[in-house]
Amino acid sequence: MNFKELLKSKGLSGYAFAKKSDIHQPAVSKFVTGKRDPLNMSVYSAKRAASVLGMSLDEFYDSLDKGEKHK
């Protein structure tokens, strides 16, 4: 699943996710649109993202498509 689908499955918009995770909105927008790969975010940001999504860090990484461009 891509980042946009992951947020949708958790009932979050990119804006709501950015506010809850304290990850800058422009970065979240790039993850959602596929201009930036969420698998390349810092571990610190990934931990915050996983927490907001109610997942462990492993679950967060495993839920994203590995090796594919996120669209």
Secondary structure, 3 states (H helix, E strand, C coil): CCHHHHHHHCCCCHHHHHHHHCCCHHHHHHHHHCCCCHHHCCHHHHHHHHHHCCCCHHHHHHHCCCCCCCC
